[in-house]
Amino acid sequence: MKTGRNDPCPCGSGLKYKKCCMQSARPETPTSTSNTIQKVLEDKQFESLEETNQFLAQQSHLQNSRVIDDFVGLSPDQIHRFLHAPYDSPHHISFTEQLSKQPEAPILTLFNLLVEALGEEGAKATTKGNLPIKLCRNLADQYWDDDHAYMRKFTSETDFNVLHALRLTGKMAGLIRKYKGRFVTTAKCKKLLKQQGIAGIYLPLLKAYTTKLNWGFRDGYDEFNIIQHSFLFTLYLLQQFGSEWKPEQFYTERMIQAFPMIMQEVYPDDCAYREPDEIINSVYTTRSIERFALFFGLAETERVGKGLPSHRQIRKTPLLFELLHFHTCNERLN
């Protein structure tokens, strides 16, 4: 019953045991699952292999269904579903397929501007396969306010980081494509806009952004794939704690608490001037908070303090509550 080094970690992270919870010595963590079952086995006698396997299956189900403090009220089974089947786990999470009103989110603002700019004729792609620079600059003038005027200075689509990510996401979602050398909106996109307005675009963009786009391509950090894979856990944390303003680091700490072995993904050479938890905080707040939760209008932010040091606080928006509902262990037991 001992979990092997190369076996899937019992916590449900999807990582190998040796790269996840093997070295965690904390009590009451998912690492105790195998040990708990092993202790129960010591006092049991079975008459057949079938009876043994049935008992093990029952015990495994019980262990994986129990609430783990480090998962903030979730079970290993729920975490596993969050990581590996975020849009195919109706017993754990429900998404609203059609939002009741037109949501306010930066990604939709920019997408709407892009659709208007493409029009019926589309826009000719550059030799590198990007949107034309004139179009990009026009979009930047409309998207960025005066406080972000410096963001309007660039020489290609890839320099307009947020637009580049949106265009790739739109392609992955089947909303934008290249046809005869021109970027155009697809029939799917036109149909959704006609039937539901910009709200109909939200969920396709969300699914493509979270499951197809590589979040790491936009920054110079290491992979830290668990940050993107656990996007639902981030939204769960916002749902649980986001009614009040909290510093971004609060959510980073909960992330590290749930997936402690992420700390070992930090290369020693990167720690010359910063501690591992500071690096994780930078990566997590950049990818999960700024470029995901804020970009999709699921959280809002305010800066506290003037000059240095200062920090950002975040809280959830009504859109988060409307978009999804988590079915927690405690809820199902009541």
Helices and strands as residue ranges (DSSP letters): G 17-19, H 32-42, H 49-65, G 69-71, H 76-84, E 93-95, H 106-118, E 123-124, H 133-143, G 146-152, G 157-159, H 161-172, E 176-179, E 182-185, H 187-196, H 199-211, G 215-218, H 225-229, H 231-241, E 246-247, H 248-258, G 260-265, G 268-271, H 276-284, I 285-294, E 299-304, E 311-316, H 318-323, E 324-326, H 329-333
